Structures are given as C-alpha cells and as structure tokens.
Amino acid sequence: MSEAQLLKGQSGLPVDNPTKSYWHKEPSTKLLGHRTTEELPRSADVVIVGSGITGSFAAHYLKEKRPDLDVVMVEAREACWGATGRNGGHCQPAIYASLPHIASFELRNYSELKDLVEKFSIPCDWRSTSGVHAFYSAELFKIVHQGVNDLIDEYPDLAANVAVVTKGKKGEGSLEGTPAYLLEGERKELTLDGLRIPHAEGAIVQWNAASLWPYKLVAFVLEHLLSANDEGGSKGSFNLQTNTPGTGLSRAETSPNLSSPGGDNTSTSKPTSIWTVHTPRGTIATSQVLLATNGYTSHLLPQFSDLIVPTRGQVSSLKPPEEPSSPSSPPLDIKHTYYIQGEPSDPFSRDDYLIQRPPPTAELVFGGGRQYAKGRGINVWDDSSVDEPVAWYLRGELSSVVDLSLHYHHQNQNQNQSPTSEEKQRTKKQDLEPTHEWTGIMGYSRDWHPWVGGVPESLGGGDGLWVCAGYSGHGMPNAVLSAKAVVAMMYGGPDVKIDLPPEYELTEQRVVAARVLEEVAEIDAKGSLFADWGAR
C-alpha cells in the first residue's frame, strides 16, 4: 500500500532503509536474513506478526504451553529490527508514576525478565542498577514528591522500592523511603552531588532497574525457539520468516473442526474464523493471528489509527567526554541508569533517558529530545532518518544535566570541599561525539495503556485475531507479561487466571471510553510527562 493510499492517521509498513541502531552493530548470524523454510508456509496454527520483545516472548510462552503448535512469525525487516532493537536499553518499572496495581505488574514483569535472563544465561549485558530520576523543574518535583509521600502512606511495600533525594548539604538530603539495608556509605551517595546531578531540583531513586542489550535478548529467544525444531519428540515447529511484511488480513467463517488450532478445539456451538495473512510472498491460512506490531498496528487494522499512534523517538550513543589518564585507569562509570525530566520553564516537556555501556567503550546511550522533533514525532512511522535538531540536542544536552567528569565525584567525597574551577569547567555544557544516531517507532496509546486481547469486529477483528501493542514508549517493563497474558487468553481456557491490569485489556467499552479522551497529538503537545503528572 503506497503512502497516498493510507487513511488519515494510518501507519505505513516499516521502511526498508532504517537508520543504523547501535544495538544492530552485532547482528545474529543465524537470524540475519533467516527464513526457516525457503517457501512461505501455506498454513499454521498461529501466525505472529512482529519479532520484537512482544512477538518473541509470545512465541516462547506459546511453545512452552503448547509445543505441538506450528507457529509462524513474519517480520517486515530483519528480526528485532523495530522498536525493541531501537530503544534506549532500559528496563525499569514505573513504581511511583503508575497506579499501584500497575506498578506491581511492572515489578513482576521486571522480575520475570530478570529471572529468565539468569535462568538461561542470556548474553544480553543485563546489568541490575538503581534508576535515578532527576527533576529539573521545581514544580514537577513538588508534584512527584507528594505522589511518593502518598505511596509511602498507602502502599509502603511499593514505596520501599524508591527513595526521595532533595536539595541540601551533602549527605543531608531527605531520604524518605530509603531501604534500611543500605550501608552508611551508600546512603551518603544518595545526594544530588553523589548521584551526579548537582543542578537538579530533586530526584527519585528506584532500586529495581536494569540496562541491557535488547536486540541480543530477543535474538537469544528466537534462536532458542529455532533450535527446538531440531529436537525430537514434538510435532510442532517454529518458523521465522524475515523480510516478509504482513500487508493485509482477511477473514472467513468456517465450522470449528476445520479451524481448530492444534486439532483440539472442542467448541461446537459457534463457527470460528479462518484468517488469511497476506504478504508479498504469498498467504498463510490460520485460525489464530497475534499482532505484535506496536506502532505499525494500524497498517493492518486501520480502525486502530486513533488508538495506537506511531510516534518516532530518537537515541544517540555518545563517547564519554574524558579518556582515562592511563591504560590502567578505569573509564567513566556513572553507575546508575537515568531519566532526565522537566525543565525550569516547562515542567512536562522533557523526558530523556540514559544508560551506559560496559567498558572498554563505555558509551553513553542517551535518548529523548522529542520536543525538538517536527510535530514531536507524532504520526511518524518512517525511521529512515533522524531529526537534526534532536541530534544536536542529544549531543549537547547531556553534559549539562549529568556530571560526566572522571574525577569530580571522587575528589568531592569530603563533605566540606567545593568543586574547583577546573572541575566546574569540566561540568559545563559540551558536545559529545556520537558513534550512532538512530530513530525508532513507538506506539502511543490513546489512553496511555497497552492494548492486549482479542480484537472485536468493530475494530476489524473477530474470533481468532489478537493484539498486544501500544506501550507508549514503556514496553520493556510491560511487554513480557503482556505477551504471556495474551497467550493465556488464546490457549488458557475459561478458568485460567490471567495476570494483566484491567486497564490493559482490549474491550469495546474501553474503546468507547478512550475515544472520549483527547487524541494522542493533543495531549502530547502539552508535554511528554503531562499524561503522567499534569492532572495531579
């Protein structure tokens, strides 16, 4: 479908010439260009569209629950070449910014992913850290601080996962919520200076955070699924077809015995659907389709055009500003992952994020700056270019909000010692040299919650069509358990307990309620953080 043929707000297909992501510089030799079978299968028990974190973990849970299924995954580009392979490398639950039951869900998601990484020894550079949320707006920090105080009063178990750090003399910042098990030295580090954010109005520190190589995580899952094809004892299979975009869906009614996935559908009371997934290489007939398509969902389901809006984000990997003085000296280590939020003149505009790669390169992966993108990146599904104003911002902004000097932090452990003029010069704003600059397409939800579940006919669906998408830039702490939940909906039976916040479940009532809200572009124009904090 050409761009001229798209409906208003509808996403196009992923472009075939995307920007080069840092995470794709070491692609899996097994997955690059992979097609499990030379020809596209004509039928399958399940077809998954999309090979990012949602699609890959949905396939993992499907095969774990039902190893007899024939599962086909189609991907428009290379495996994990969309949002998961283009994000900022974070996994961090929103403990104090979400409703408490959603915060608990995200914590469980974080733990599930961490446990899987440890169980399978997944080589994805997982590094458990603390997450520092630095606020540069006094107005925003006041709102957030009150939110944490409310959490302490009403949900102390959740609040135990965060600490508040306020302005003050070194070591004298307010430390509400600080876990008792922190050593005295660690408590002293919980100051704005100790956290390398001396100019912030305040900070929230979360204890459950991680940085990782997201592409390598997904690549491992997909390779593991493919390797099971070589094992005996199961009639099922997993078939990955890269460079095979899903271009359309069509549906036909049939009797249950002709479309029962895996051959065990016991329903005799109503007809079921046969879905046809159309691709440039042919069609696949199936009774179950899962769209793990995030920002591109409306290409296959135009009825989602106002519910999941493609939104382009931008990230840079940057060289640290200082080299170690000798080969034996350690490189810069900022220790934490960061969110940089709010500006003095606009409390809701900035929502940037930062991790650091391990030595020896120790690159700083810094994303955000969407307020400088044309139209804030809303309704943009083309990731073949970068916004130059955003690129300039990312190169130049980081050093002014996070202290990146090698020595400043260590030389000022003395509580009464002030930075020298040389040290102050090092913390001034300076442009950092990028190694990679790239964009990726997120899926922003009309009501800011993911859409998980069966797609009703009113949205172009019907029996057997499922979606798990629309994370609004917050997929890593949601996608794994959301994928697990949609698999339970597909094959769990009526008595299976599904772990999913009710706000995430796709229902027609929710669609009606969402469409009463402002459109994504309207609320996003008020600032990236307005939906989280603007009404408080």
C-alpha positions in Angstrom: 0.0 0.0 0.0 1.5 3.3 -1.0 1.6 6.3 1.3 -1.0 8.0 -0.9 -3.4 5.1 -0.3 -3.2 5.2 3.5 -6.1 6.5 5.5 -5.7 9.6 7.8 -3.6 8.6 10.7 -2.9 5.1 9.4 0.7 3.8 9.7 2.6 2.6 6.7 4.8 -0.5 6.7 8.3 -0.5 8.2 10.7 1.1 5.7 13.4 -1.0 4.2 16.2 1.6 4.9 16.1 2.4 8.6 18.7 4.3 10.5 21.5 2.2 11.9 20.9 1.4 15.6 23.7 0.8 18.0 22.0 -2.4 19.0 22.3 -3.8 15.5 26.0 -3.4 15.1 26.5 -7.1 16.1 23.6 -8.9 14.4 22.9 -12.6 14.9 24.4 -14.6 12.0 21.7 -17.2 12.5 18.9 -14.6 12.3 20.1 -12.2 9.7 18.1 -12.9 6.5 16.6 -16.0 8.2 13.8 -18.0 6.7 13.2 -21.3 8.4 11.7 -22.7 5.2 12.5 -21.4 1.7 8.8 -21.2 0.8 6.3 -19.4 3.0 4.1 -22.0 4.8 0.6 -22.1 3.4 -1.0 -22.7 6.8 -0.1 -22.6 10.5 -1.8 -23.0 13.9 -0.7 -19.5 14.9 0.8 -16.6 12.9 2.6 -13.9 14.9 3.2 -10.6 13.1 6.3 -8.9 14.6 9.5 -10.2 16.0 10.3 -7.7 18.8 10.1 -8.4 22.5 6.3 -8.9 22.4 6.3 -11.3 19.4 9.3 -13.3 20.6 8.1 -13.8 24.1 4.6 -14.6 22.9 6.2 -17.3 20.8 8.2 -18.5 23.8 5.1 -18.8 26.0 3.1 -20.4 23.2 5.6 -23.1 22.6 6.1 -23.6 26.4 2.3 -24.1 26.8 1.7 -25.9 23.5 4.8 -27.4 22.0 2.7 -29.2 19.4 1.7 -26.0 17.7 3.0 -24.9 14.3 3.8 -21.2 14.9 4.9 -18.9 12.0 6.3 -15.5 12.7 6.5 -13.0 9.9 8.7 -9.9 10.1 8.8 -6.9 7.7 12.5 -6.4 8.1 15.2 -8.4 9.9 14.4 -10.0 13.2 14.0 -7.4 16.0 14.6 -4.5 13.7 11.8 -2.4 15.0 11.2 -0.6 18.4 12.9 -3.2 20.6 16.1 -3.1 18.5 16.0 0.7 18.6 15.2 1.7 22.2 17.3 3.1 24.9 18.4 -0.1 26.6 16.4 0.3 29.7 14.1 -2.0 31.7 12.6 -0.1 34.7 9.1 -0.3 36.2 7.3 3.0 36.8 6.8 2.4 40.6 5.7 5.8 41.7 4.3 7.2 38.5 1.7 4.4 37.8 -1.4 3.2 39.6 -0.2 0.9 42.4 -1.6 -2.3 40.9 0.1 -1.4 37.5 3.3 -0.6 39.3 3.2 -4.1 40.9 2.6 -5.6 37.5 5.6 -3.8 36.1 7.7 -5.0 39.0 6.6 -8.6 38.3 7.4 -8.1 34.6 10.9 -6.8 35.6 11.4 -9.8 37.9 10.2 -12.3 35.3 12.6 -10.9 32.7 15.5 -10.8 35.1 14.8 -14.4 36.2 14.6 -15.6 32.6 17.9 -13.9 31.8 19.5 -15.6 34.8 17.9 -19.0 34.1 19.0 -19.2 30.5 22.2 -17.2 31.0 21.1 -14.9 28.2 24.2 -12.9 27.0 22.4 -9.6 26.7 24.7 -7.5 29.0 21.9 -7.3 31.7 23.1 -5.1 34.5 21.0 -4.6 37.5 21.3 -1.0 38.7 19.4 1.7 40.5 17.4 4.1 38.4 17.9 7.9 39.1 15.0 10.1 38.0 16.4 13.6 38.0 13.9 16.5 38.0 14.9 19.9 36.7 11.6 21.6 37.4 10.7 22.6 40.9 7.0 22.5 40.1 7.2 19.0 38.7 9.4 17.7 41.6 6.9 19.0 44.1 4.1 17.1 42.4 6.2 13.9 42.2 7.4 14.2 45.8 3.8 14.4 47.0 3.0 11.4 44.9 5.8 9.4 46.6 4.6 10.6 50.1 1.1 9.3 49.2 2.6 6.0 48.2 4.5 5.7 51.5 1.3 6.3 53.4 -0.9 4.0 51.4 1.4 1.3 49.8 4.5 1.1 52.0 5.6 -2.2 50.3 5.8 -0.4 47.0 7.3 2.7 48.5 10.2 0.6 49.9 11.5 0.4 46.3 12.1 4.1 46.0 13.9 7.0 47.8 13.5 10.7 47.6 16.5 12.9 47.4 16.1 16.7 47.9 18.4 19.7 47.8 20.6 20.3 50.8 24.1 19.9 52.1 25.9 16.8 51.0 24.6 13.9 52.9 21.7 15.8 54.4 19.2 15.4 51.6 15.8 14.0 52.5 15.9 10.2 52.2 12.3 9.1 52.7 11.8 5.5 51.7 15.5 4.7 51.7 15.8 0.9 52.4 17.2 0.2 55.9 19.7 -2.3 54.5 21.7 0.4 52.6 25.1 0.9 54.1 26.0 4.3 55.5 28.3 5.0 52.6 25.6 4.2 50.1 23.2 6.5 52.0 25.7 9.3 51.7 25.8 8.8 48.0 22.1 9.5 47.8 22.6 13.2 47.4 22.3 15.2 44.3 26.0 15.6 44.1 26.6 11.9 44.8 24.2 10.9 42.1 26.0 13.2 39.6 23.1 15.6 39.2 24.2 18.6 41.3 21.9 21.1 39.4 18.7 19.1 39.7 15.8 20.3 41.9 15.5 16.8 43.3 15.5 13.1 42.4 13.7 9.8 42.9 15.9 6.7 43.1 14.4 3.3 42.3 16.1 0.1 43.3 14.7 -2.1 40.5 16.3 -1.0 37.2 18.5 -2.5 34.6 20.4 -1.7 31.4 20.7 -4.3 28.7 21.3 -5.0 25.0 17.7 -5.5 24.0 18.4 -6.9 20.5 20.6 -9.7 22.0 17.8 -10.6 24.4 15.3 -11.1 21.7 17.8 -12.8 19.4 18.5 -15.4 22.1 14.8 -16.1 22.5 14.3 -16.5 18.8 17.4 -18.7 18.3 16.3 -20.8 21.2 12.9 -21.3 19.6 14.5 -22.2 16.3 16.9 -24.7 17.9 13.9 -26.6 19.3 13.0 -27.5 15.7 15.9 -29.9 15.7 14.8 -31.7 18.8 12.7 -34.8 18.6 9.5 -35.7 20.4 7.3 -32.8 19.2 5.3 -32.5 16.0 5.1 -28.7 16.3 7.5 -26.2 14.8 8.6 -22.5 15.0 9.1 -20.9 11.6 10.6 -17.4 11.3 10.2 -15.6 8.0 12.2 -12.3 7.9 11.8 -9.6 5.2 8.2 -10.7 4.9 5.8 -7.9 5.8 2.2 -8.6 6.7 0.4 -6.5 4.2 -3.2 -7.4 4.9 -5.7 -9.6 6.8 -8.9 -11.3 5.6 -11.3 -13.5 7.4 -13.7 -16.3 6.5 -16.2 -18.2 8.7 -15.9 -22.0 8.9 -17.0 -24.8 11.1 -15.0 -25.5 14.2 -13.5 -28.8 13.2 -11.8 -27.2 10.1 -10.0 -24.5 12.0 -9.2 -25.9 15.4 -5.7 -24.9 16.3 -3.6 -27.9 17.1 -6.7 -30.1 16.4 -8.3 -29.9 19.9 -10.9 -27.2 19.7 -13.9 -28.7 21.5 -16.4 -25.9 20.7 -19.4 -27.0 18.7 -21.7 -24.1 19.4 -20.4 -21.4 17.1 -18.4 -21.1 13.9 -14.8 -20.0 14.1 -12.7 -17.9 11.8 -10.0 -18.8 9.2 -7.7 -15.8 8.9 -5.5 -15.2 5.9 -2.3 -13.2 6.4 -1.3 -11.6 3.2 2.4 -11.0 2.4 4.3 -10.1 -0.9 5.5 -13.8 -0.9 2.1 -15.4 -0.6 -0.6 -16.0 2.1 -0.8 -18.1 5.3 -4.1 -19.5 6.5 -4.6 -19.8 10.2 -7.2 -19.8 13.0 -5.1 -17.5 15.3 -3.3 -14.3 14.5 -1.4 -12.3 17.0 -0.4 -8.7 16.0 2.7 -7.8 17.9 3.1 -4.8 15.7 3.1 -1.9 18.2 3.3 1.5 16.3 2.5 -0.2 13.0 -0.7 -1.8 14.1 -3.0 0.5 12.2 -1.5 -0.6 8.9 -3.2 -3.9 9.2 -6.1 -2.6 11.3 -7.0 1.0 10.2 -9.6 1.1 12.9 -6.7 1.5 15.4 -5.4 4.7 13.8 -6.6 6.9 16.7 -6.0 4.2 19.4 -2.3 3.3 18.7 -0.4 6.2 17.1 3.1 5.7 15.6 5.5 8.1 17.3 9.1 8.4 16.4 11.8 8.5 19.1 15.5 9.2 18.7 18.6 7.9 20.5 22.3 8.5 20.3 25.3 6.6 21.6 27.9 9.1 22.7 31.6 8.8 23.6 32.4 9.9 27.2 33.9 13.4 27.3 37.1 12.3 29.0 39.5 9.5 28.4 41.3 7.8 31.4 44.7 9.3 32.1 46.4 5.9 31.7 45.5 2.5 30.4 45.3 1.2 33.9 42.8 3.8 35.0 39.1 2.9 34.8 36.9 4.7 32.3 33.9 6.7 33.3 31.3 4.8 35.2 28.0 6.6 36.0 26.8 3.6 38.0 23.1 4.3 37.5 20.5 4.5 34.8 18.9 7.9 34.5 15.7 9.7 33.5 16.1 13.4 33.0 12.7 15.0 33.5 11.2 18.5 33.3 12.7 21.9 32.6 12.6 25.1 34.8 10.3 26.9 32.2 8.2 23.8 31.2 7.7 21.1 33.8 6.3 18.5 31.5 8.3 19.0 28.3 11.4 16.9 28.8 11.6 13.1 29.3 15.1 12.0 28.4 16.8 8.7 29.4 20.4 7.5 29.8 22.3 4.3 30.3 26.0 3.5 29.9 27.5 0.6 28.1 30.2 -1.5 29.9 33.9 -0.9 29.4 36.0 -0.6 27.4 34.0 1.7 25.2 31.6 2.9 28.0 29.4 4.7 25.5 26.5 6.8 26.9 23.2 5.8 25.3 21.1 8.9 25.5 17.6 9.3 24.1 14.7 11.8 24.1 14.6 15.4 22.9 11.3 14.7 21.3 10.2 18.3 22.0 12.7 19.4 19.2 11.3 16.9 16.6 9.0 18.1 13.9 5.5 17.6 15.3 7.1 15.9 18.3 7.4 12.8 16.2 3.6 12.1 16.4 2.1 10.1 13.5 5.6 9.4 12.1 6.2 5.8 11.1 9.3 6.3 9.0 12.6 5.6 10.8 14.9 6.1 7.9 16.2 9.5 9.1 17.0 11.4 12.2 15.7 14.8 13.2 18.8 17.0 13.2 17.6 19.4 15.9 17.1 16.3 18.2 20.5 15.0 17.2 22.1 18.3 18.2 20.2 18.4 21.4 21.3 14.9 22.4 24.9 15.6 21.6 25.0 18.9 23.6 22.5 18.5 26.5 23.7 15.5 28.4 26.9 17.1 29.9 24.9 19.9 31.4 22.4 17.7 33.3 24.6 14.8 34.4 28.2 15.2 35.7 30.3 13.2 33.3 33.8 14.0 34.8 36.1 11.2 35.7 37.3 12.8 39.0 34.7 15.3 40.3 32.7 12.7 42.1 35.7 11.1 43.9 37.5 14.3 44.8 34.4 15.7 46.5 33.6 13.0 48.9 34.8 15.4 51.6 31.6 16.9 52.8 33.1 20.4 53.1 35.1 20.5 49.8 33.7 22.5 46.9 34.4 21.9 43.3 37.5 23.6 41.9 37.3 26.0 38.9 38.8 23.2 36.8 36.2 20.8 37.8 33.4 23.3 37.2 34.8 23.8 33.7 34.5 20.1 33.1 30.8 20.0 34.0 29.9 22.8 31.6 27.8 22.0 28.6 29.8 20.5 25.8 29.1 18.5 22.6 29.8 14.8 22.8 30.8 12.7 19.8 28.2 10.2 18.6 29.1 6.7 17.4 25.5 6.0 16.3 22.4 8.1 15.9 19.1 6.4 15.1 15.3 6.6 15.3 12.6 4.0 16.1 8.8 3.9 16.0 6.9 3.6 19.3 3.1 3.0 19.6 1.4 5.7 21.7 -1.9 4.6 23.1 -5.0 6.9 23.2 -5.4 6.2 26.9 -1.7 5.6 27.6 -2.2 1.9 28.4 -1.2 -1.1 26.2 -4.0 -2.9 24.2 -4.0 -6.6 25.0 -6.6 -9.1 23.9 -9.0 -10.2 21.2 -9.8 -7.7 18.5 -13.6 -7.2 18.2 -15.3 -7.0 14.8 -15.9 -3.3 15.3 -12.1 -2.8 15.1 -11.7 -5.1 12.1 -11.2 -8.2 14.1 -13.3 -11.2 15.1 -12.7 -14.6 16.6 -9.0 -15.6 16.5 -7.5 -12.2 16.0 -5.4 -10.8 18.9 -3.3 -7.8 19.6 -0.6 -6.9 22.1 0.7 -3.4 21.4 0.6 0.3 22.2 3.1 0.6 25.1 3.6 4.4 24.8 7.4 4.1 25.0 7.2 1.9 28.1 7.4 -1.5 26.6 10.3 -3.2 28.3 8.7 -3.3 31.8 5.3 -4.4 30.3 5.8 -6.5 27.1 6.9 -9.8 28.6 3.9 -10.3 30.9 1.6 -8.7 28.4 2.7 -11.4 25.9 2.2 -14.1 28.5 -1.3 -12.8 29.2 -2.4 -12.8 25.6 -1.1 -16.3 25.2 -3.2 -17.3 28.2 -6.2 -15.7 26.6 -5.6 -17.6 23.4 -5.0 -21.1 24.9 -5.6 -21.0 28.6 -9.2 -21.9 28.8 -12.0 -20.2 30.8 -10.6 -21.0 34.3 -7.1 -19.8 33.8 -6.1 -16.7 35.9 -4.6 -14.0 33.7 -2.1 -11.6 35.2 -2.9 -8.4 33.5 -4.1 -5.0 34.7 -7.8 -4.5 33.7 -6.8 -1.2 32.1 -4.8 -3.1 29.5 -7.5 -5.5 28.4 -9.0 -4.7 25.0 -12.8 -4.3 25.3 -15.3 -2.4 23.3 -16.2 -0.4 26.4 -12.6 0.7 26.8 -12.5 1.8 23.1 -15.6 4.0 23.7 -14.1 5.5 26.8 -10.7 6.1 25.2 -12.3 7.9 22.2 -13.8 10.4 24.7 -10.3 11.5 25.7 -8.1 13.9 23.8 -6.3 12.5 20.9 -2.7 11.5 21.4 -1.3 14.5 19.5 -3.4 16.9 21.6 -2.4 15.6 25.0 1.3 15.0 23.9 1.5 18.7 22.8 1.2 19.6 26.4 4.4 17.7 27.2 5.8 14.2 27.3 5.0 14.0 31.0 1.7 15.7 31.1 -0.3 12.5 30.8 1.5 11.1 34.0 1.5 14.2 36.1 -0.4 17.1 34.5 -3.7 16.4 36.2 -2.3 15.9 39.7 
